[in-house]
Amino acid sequence: MIFFLYGPDTYRARQKFKEIQEKYQKTYLHAVHVQYFDCAHTELQDAKNALESISMFEQKKLLIFQNVFANSALEEFLFERRKRLAESTQHIIILFEVAENKTKNSSKFFSWLKKNAKQQEFLLLSPAKLKLWISQEFERYGFKAAPQAQEALARAAGSDLWRLSNEIRKIAAWKRSTQNTSARLDSSRQVRESDVALLVNSQEETDVFAMVEAAAQKDRKRALNLLYRHLQKGDPPSYLSSMLQYQFRTLLQIRDMAERKLSYGAMLQKTKLHPYVLKKGMQIAQNFSLSELKSIYEKLFILEKQLKTGKGEPSGVFDLLFATL
């Protein structure tokens, strides 16, 4: 039996790997011998010994090989014995590929595994599936996340499920410690955007993105509140100006590609943005025409010049900018 788990989403791949291991250990109790090999640092002879030695006292041998394609000698050895291992009743092989490998698509063993092993590819979750995953994780702890809370978490951590799982566990623990012990599925069981804002340390770019989103929705009050929060923290006005330029330059690029009818895949490849960020950018860009975005981008250059020459207070300069959006 051979399992092949691979793809950029290492968190879900690792969860699947643990599920397989626990299943066999539970089924055969203590009659499963588990061995783990990081193939990037494994001697070929050690792997051979593990595969070829069979004990009469062991019903099953569970062997986990990580990063097989980083060790060409071991890859070739496993490829030569692929059929024997696949048909073995004593071996359970898990191949766990977590790193990108430029040559794997041309590998005979990789191609064979995709066709013959119990294989599963773990791609990064789409924005919709990411929010569903966040919702389901909170439900595991007995909480229900509001859509705004799901989106705030997704903005803060993107598709990094390792970080998201830690943040969700932290929020759930805090909510549990502060809720009424007699409460059931009432308001204390709800996770709101304010909970995320209180407990999750988002990146600075996230706040600027939210500022741009508020401006696009003509929510001038929220946009200015986010701006003043940065200024009160002591963030340099020049930094805020450069981040706004970056965000609107990205929106301008997205809007231009949309007007030229480029596919979503082509946009991903050209911008190198995370799928979630691109999806949100496409939604925001729809609120502006191409000419409007060009005009805003020009205003940002004027704003930058005013800040550098000291013409006007920073808050007033930004205030005037948002008033004209």
SULDA-V84281 format. One record per residue. N is the residue number from 0. SS is DSSP state (H for helix, E for strand, C for the rest). PHI is phi in whole degrees, -180 to 180 (none if undefined). D_LAST is the distance of its C-alpha to the last C-alpha in Angstrom with 2 decimals. Layout:
# SULDA-V84281
n=N ss=SS phi=PHI d_last=D_LAST
n=N ss=SS phi=PHI d_last=D_LAST
This chain:
# SULDA-V84281
n=0 ss=C phi=none d_last=61.16
n=1 ss=E phi=-126 d_last=58.11
n=2 ss=E phi=-108 d_last=54.53
n=3 ss=E phi=-126 d_last=51.73
n=4 ss=E phi=-115 d_last=48.38
n=5 ss=E phi=-155 d_last=45.64
n=6 ss=C phi=126 d_last=41.93
n=7 ss=C phi=-73 d_last=38.94
n=8 ss=C phi=-86 d_last=38.64
n=9 ss=H phi=-70 d_last=41.41
n=10 ss=H phi=-67 d_last=40.99
n=11 ss=H phi=-69 d_last=41.91
n=12 ss=H phi=-64 d_last=44.54
n=13 ss=H phi=-66 d_last=46.10
n=14 ss=H phi=-64 d_last=46.14
n=15 ss=H phi=-65 d_last=47.94
n=16 ss=H phi=-59 d_last=50.37
n=17 ss=H phi=-64 d_last=51.20
n=18 ss=H phi=-62 d_last=51.68
n=19 ss=H phi=-64 d_last=54.21
n=20 ss=H phi=-62 d_last=56.04
n=21 ss=H phi=-65 d_last=56.33
n=22 ss=H phi=-61 d_last=57.54
n=23 ss=H phi=-72 d_last=60.43
n=24 ss=H phi=-68 d_last=61.34
n=25 ss=H phi=-73 d_last=61.51
n=26 ss=H phi=-67 d_last=63.50
n=27 ss=C phi=-106 d_last=66.04
n=28 ss=C phi=52 d_last=65.88
n=29 ss=C phi=-97 d_last=67.11
n=30 ss=C phi=-95 d_last=68.46
n=31 ss=E phi=-118 d_last=65.37
n=32 ss=E phi=-99 d_last=65.28
n=33 ss=E phi=-105 d_last=61.76
n=34 ss=E phi=-133 d_last=61.09
n=35 ss=E phi=-119 d_last=57.80
n=36 ss=E phi=-132 d_last=57.30
n=37 ss=E phi=-90 d_last=54.37
n=38 ss=H phi=-64 d_last=55.46
n=39 ss=H phi=-66 d_last=53.76
n=40 ss=H phi=-130 d_last=56.43
n=41 ss=C phi=-108 d_last=59.25
n=42 ss=C phi=-76 d_last=62.60
n=43 ss=H phi=-57 d_last=63.77
n=44 ss=H phi=-64 d_last=67.10
n=45 ss=H phi=-64 d_last=65.54
n=46 ss=H phi=-66 d_last=63.75
n=47 ss=H phi=-60 d_last=66.98
n=48 ss=H phi=-60 d_last=68.95
n=49 ss=H phi=-67 d_last=66.55
n=50 ss=H phi=-77 d_last=66.62
n=51 ss=H phi=-95 d_last=70.35
n=52 ss=C phi=-88 d_last=71.83
n=53 ss=C phi=-122 d_last=72.55
n=54 ss=C phi=-101 d_last=74.13
n=55 ss=C phi=-68 d_last=76.42
n=56 ss=C phi=-93 d_last=74.93
n=57 ss=C phi=-104 d_last=71.35
n=58 ss=C phi=-78 d_last=70.29
n=59 ss=E phi=-139 d_last=66.89
n=60 ss=E phi=-122 d_last=65.26
n=61 ss=E phi=-98 d_last=61.46
n=62 ss=E phi=-116 d_last=60.15
n=63 ss=E phi=-109 d_last=56.50
n=64 ss=E phi=-115 d_last=55.49
n=65 ss=E phi=-105 d_last=52.03
n=66 ss=C phi=62 d_last=50.70
n=67 ss=H phi=-59 d_last=53.61
n=68 ss=H phi=-77 d_last=52.03
n=69 ss=H phi=-92 d_last=52.02
n=70 ss=C phi=-132 d_last=55.84
n=71 ss=H phi=-63 d_last=57.29
n=72 ss=H phi=-67 d_last=60.87
n=73 ss=H phi=-71 d_last=60.14
n=74 ss=H phi=-59 d_last=57.99
n=75 ss=H phi=-65 d_last=60.95
n=76 ss=H phi=-62 d_last=63.39
n=77 ss=H phi=-67 d_last=61.44
n=78 ss=H phi=-64 d_last=61.02
n=79 ss=H phi=-64 d_last=64.80
n=80 ss=C phi=-106 d_last=65.48
n=81 ss=H phi=-58 d_last=62.67
n=82 ss=H phi=-69 d_last=64.97
n=83 ss=H phi=-64 d_last=67.35
n=84 ss=H phi=-71 d_last=64.60
n=85 ss=H phi=-65 d_last=62.95
n=86 ss=H phi=-93 d_last=66.32
n=87 ss=C phi=-66 d_last=67.41
n=88 ss=C phi=-93 d_last=68.12
n=89 ss=C phi=-105 d_last=68.18
n=90 ss=E phi=-107 d_last=64.90
n=91 ss=E phi=-121 d_last=61.36
n=92 ss=E phi=-107 d_last=59.03
n=93 ss=E phi=-116 d_last=55.32
n=94 ss=E phi=-100 d_last=53.41
n=95 ss=E phi=-119 d_last=50.13
n=96 ss=E phi=-101 d_last=47.84
n=97 ss=C phi=-110 d_last=44.80
n=98 ss=C phi=-105 d_last=43.93
n=99 ss=C phi=-70 d_last=42.57
n=100 ss=C phi=-135 d_last=45.48
n=101 ss=C phi=-67 d_last=45.08
n=102 ss=C phi=-100 d_last=48.63
n=103 ss=H phi=-66 d_last=48.84
n=104 ss=H phi=-69 d_last=47.94
n=105 ss=H phi=-99 d_last=50.96
n=106 ss=C phi=-82 d_last=53.19
n=107 ss=H phi=-63 d_last=56.05
n=108 ss=H phi=-67 d_last=56.08
n=109 ss=H phi=-60 d_last=52.37
n=110 ss=H phi=-63 d_last=52.87
n=111 ss=H phi=-65 d_last=55.99
n=112 ss=H phi=-62 d_last=54.33
n=113 ss=H phi=-63 d_last=51.51
n=114 ss=H phi=-95 d_last=54.21
n=115 ss=H phi=-117 d_last=56.94
n=116 ss=C phi=-86 d_last=55.69
n=117 ss=E phi=-78 d_last=54.04
n=118 ss=E phi=-107 d_last=50.66
n=119 ss=E phi=-147 d_last=47.15
n=120 ss=E phi=-98 d_last=43.99
n=121 ss=C phi=-111 d_last=41.22
n=122 ss=C phi=-85 d_last=37.85
n=123 ss=C phi=-63 d_last=34.59
n=124 ss=C phi=-69 d_last=33.37
n=125 ss=C phi=-69 d_last=30.60
n=126 ss=H phi=-52 d_last=27.59
n=127 ss=H phi=-66 d_last=29.28
n=128 ss=H phi=-70 d_last=32.66
n=129 ss=H phi=-64 d_last=31.36
n=130 ss=H phi=-68 d_last=30.11
n=131 ss=H phi=-65 d_last=33.43
n=132 ss=H phi=-62 d_last=35.32
n=133 ss=H phi=-60 d_last=33.57
n=134 ss=H phi=-61 d_last=34.47
n=135 ss=H phi=-67 d_last=38.06
n=136 ss=H phi=-65 d_last=38.46
n=137 ss=H phi=-64 d_last=37.59
n=138 ss=H phi=-63 d_last=40.07
n=139 ss=H phi=-61 d_last=42.74
n=140 ss=C phi=-98 d_last=42.44
n=141 ss=C phi=88 d_last=42.44
n=142 ss=C phi=-123 d_last=38.76
n=143 ss=E phi=-119 d_last=36.07
n=144 ss=E phi=-92 d_last=32.53
n=145 ss=C phi=-66 d_last=29.63
n=146 ss=H phi=-53 d_last=27.19
n=147 ss=H phi=-65 d_last=24.46
n=148 ss=H phi=-69 d_last=27.11
n=149 ss=H phi=-60 d_last=28.01
n=150 ss=H phi=-67 d_last=24.48
n=151 ss=H phi=-64 d_last=24.08
n=152 ss=H phi=-66 d_last=27.41
n=153 ss=H phi=-62 d_last=26.62
n=154 ss=H phi=-66 d_last=23.47
n=155 ss=H phi=-72 d_last=25.65
n=156 ss=H phi=-121 d_last=28.63
n=157 ss=C phi=61 d_last=27.78
n=158 ss=C phi=-97 d_last=31.07
n=159 ss=C phi=-77 d_last=33.24
n=160 ss=H phi=-68 d_last=35.60
n=161 ss=H phi=-62 d_last=37.80
n=162 ss=H phi=-69 d_last=35.11
n=163 ss=H phi=-60 d_last=33.92
n=164 ss=H phi=-62 d_last=37.53
n=165 ss=H phi=-68 d_last=37.96
n=166 ss=H phi=-65 d_last=34.80
n=167 ss=H phi=-64 d_last=35.87
n=168 ss=H phi=-63 d_last=39.36
n=169 ss=H phi=-65 d_last=38.12
n=170 ss=H phi=-64 d_last=35.93
n=171 ss=H phi=-62 d_last=38.84
n=172 ss=H phi=-64 d_last=41.30
n=173 ss=H phi=-67 d_last=39.19
n=174 ss=H phi=-63 d_last=38.67
n=175 ss=H phi=-66 d_last=42.39
n=176 ss=H phi=-76 d_last=43.37
n=177 ss=H phi=-107 d_last=41.32
n=178 ss=C phi=-83 d_last=41.92
n=179 ss=C phi=-70 d_last=44.70
n=180 ss=C phi=-63 d_last=47.75
n=181 ss=C phi=-90 d_last=48.61
n=182 ss=C phi=-73 d_last=45.23
n=183 ss=C phi=-115 d_last=45.03
n=184 ss=C phi=-86 d_last=42.01
n=185 ss=C phi=-105 d_last=40.30
n=186 ss=H phi=-61 d_last=37.07
n=187 ss=H phi=-72 d_last=38.48
n=188 ss=H phi=-93 d_last=38.70
n=189 ss=E phi=-93 d_last=35.00
n=190 ss=E phi=-101 d_last=32.76
n=191 ss=C phi=-107 d_last=29.28
n=192 ss=H phi=-60 d_last=26.03
n=193 ss=H phi=-64 d_last=26.94
n=194 ss=H phi=-65 d_last=30.21
n=195 ss=H phi=-65 d_last=28.54
n=196 ss=H phi=-62 d_last=26.21
n=197 ss=H phi=-74 d_last=29.37
n=198 ss=H phi=-109 d_last=31.65
n=199 ss=C phi=-107 d_last=29.83
n=200 ss=C phi=-85 d_last=28.76
n=201 ss=C phi=-78 d_last=25.68
n=202 ss=C phi=-74 d_last=24.68
n=203 ss=H phi=-59 d_last=21.98
n=204 ss=H phi=-61 d_last=20.03
n=205 ss=H phi=-64 d_last=20.01
n=206 ss=H phi=-65 d_last=18.17
n=207 ss=H phi=-66 d_last=15.48
n=208 ss=H phi=-61 d_last=15.30
n=209 ss=H phi=-65 d_last=15.05
n=210 ss=H phi=-64 d_last=12.18
n=211 ss=H phi=-65 d_last=10.23
n=212 ss=H phi=-63 d_last=11.69
n=213 ss=H phi=-64 d_last=10.68
n=214 ss=H phi=-64 d_last=6.92
n=215 ss=H phi=-65 d_last=7.80
n=216 ss=C phi=-88 d_last=9.89
n=217 ss=C phi=62 d_last=7.58
n=218 ss=C phi=-94 d_last=10.12
n=219 ss=H phi=-61 d_last=8.71
n=220 ss=H phi=-62 d_last=12.44
n=221 ss=H phi=-67 d_last=13.45
n=222 ss=H phi=-60 d_last=10.88
n=223 ss=H phi=-70 d_last=12.10
n=224 ss=H phi=-61 d_last=15.61
n=225 ss=H phi=-65 d_last=15.67
n=226 ss=H phi=-64 d_last=14.56
n=227 ss=H phi=-65 d_last=17.27
n=228 ss=H phi=-62 d_last=19.73
n=229 ss=H phi=-66 d_last=19.59
n=230 ss=H phi=-65 d_last=20.00
n=231 ss=H phi=-68 d_last=22.84
n=232 ss=H phi=-74 d_last=24.53
n=233 ss=C phi=96 d_last=24.66
n=234 ss=C phi=-66 d_last=22.48
n=235 ss=C phi=-62 d_last=21.98
n=236 ss=H phi=-56 d_last=18.54
n=237 ss=H phi=-64 d_last=19.38
n=238 ss=H phi=-66 d_last=19.85
n=239 ss=H phi=-63 d_last=16.46
n=240 ss=H phi=-62 d_last=14.92
n=241 ss=H phi=-66 d_last=17.23
n=242 ss=H phi=-69 d_last=16.54
n=243 ss=H phi=-65 d_last=12.77
n=244 ss=H phi=-61 d_last=13.88
n=245 ss=H phi=-62 d_last=16.41
n=246 ss=H phi=-65 d_last=14.33
n=247 ss=H phi=-74 d_last=11.81
n=248 ss=H phi=-65 d_last=14.99
n=249 ss=H phi=-65 d_last=16.64
n=250 ss=H phi=-62 d_last=14.09
n=251 ss=H phi=-63 d_last=14.41
n=252 ss=H phi=-64 d_last=18.14
n=253 ss=H phi=-64 d_last=18.31
n=254 ss=H phi=-63 d_last=16.51
n=255 ss=H phi=-63 d_last=18.85
n=256 ss=H phi=-68 d_last=21.84
n=257 ss=H phi=-64 d_last=21.07
n=258 ss=H phi=-69 d_last=21.06
n=259 ss=C phi=-89 d_last=24.29
n=260 ss=C phi=63 d_last=25.74
n=261 ss=C phi=-71 d_last=26.62
n=262 ss=C phi=-73 d_last=28.23
n=263 ss=H phi=-60 d_last=27.02
n=264 ss=H phi=-63 d_last=29.97
n=265 ss=H phi=-66 d_last=29.13
n=266 ss=H phi=-65 d_last=25.57
n=267 ss=H phi=-58 d_last=27.17
n=268 ss=H phi=-66 d_last=29.62
n=269 ss=H phi=-75 d_last=27.25
n=270 ss=H phi=-86 d_last=24.57
n=271 ss=C phi=63 d_last=27.19
n=272 ss=C phi=-82 d_last=24.80
n=273 ss=C phi=-67 d_last=26.35
n=274 ss=H phi=-52 d_last=26.51
n=275 ss=H phi=-65 d_last=24.69
n=276 ss=H phi=-65 d_last=21.75
n=277 ss=H phi=-63 d_last=21.65
n=278 ss=H phi=-60 d_last=21.90
n=279 ss=H phi=-66 d_last=18.95
n=280 ss=H phi=-62 d_last=16.92
n=281 ss=H phi=-65 d_last=18.00
n=282 ss=H phi=-66 d_last=16.91
n=283 ss=H phi=-69 d_last=13.32
n=284 ss=H phi=-61 d_last=13.20
n=285 ss=C phi=-65 d_last=14.35
n=286 ss=C phi=-80 d_last=11.07
n=287 ss=C phi=-125 d_last=9.75
n=288 ss=C phi=-86 d_last=11.97
n=289 ss=H phi=-61 d_last=13.53
n=290 ss=H phi=-66 d_last=12.40
n=291 ss=H phi=-64 d_last=8.62
n=292 ss=H phi=-66 d_last=9.54
n=293 ss=H phi=-64 d_last=11.77
n=294 ss=H phi=-64 d_last=9.44
n=295 ss=H phi=-64 d_last=7.27
n=296 ss=H phi=-62 d_last=10.85
n=297 ss=H phi=-66 d_last=12.08
n=298 ss=H phi=-63 d_last=9.77
n=299 ss=H phi=-67 d_last=11.10
n=300 ss=H phi=-68 d_last=14.50
n=301 ss=H phi=-65 d_last=14.18
n=302 ss=H phi=-59 d_last=13.23
n=303 ss=H phi=-61 d_last=16.27
n=304 ss=H phi=-65 d_last=18.42
n=305 ss=H phi=-63 d_last=17.70
n=306 ss=H phi=-66 d_last=18.67
n=307 ss=H phi=-69 d_last=21.74
n=308 ss=H phi=-93 d_last=22.89
n=309 ss=C phi=74 d_last=22.41
n=310 ss=C phi=-86 d_last=20.41
n=311 ss=C phi=96 d_last=19.07
n=312 ss=C phi=-70 d_last=19.13
n=313 ss=H phi=-53 d_last=17.12
n=314 ss=H phi=-63 d_last=15.70
n=315 ss=H phi=-68 d_last=14.66
n=316 ss=H phi=-64 d_last=13.08
n=317 ss=H phi=-67 d_last=10.95
n=318 ss=H phi=-57 d_last=10.33
n=319 ss=H phi=-65 d_last=9.11
n=320 ss=H phi=-62 d_last=6.70
n=321 ss=H phi=-65 d_last=5.22
n=322 ss=H phi=-68 d_last=5.74
n=323 ss=C phi=-100 d_last=3.81
n=324 ss=C phi=-77 d_last=0.00
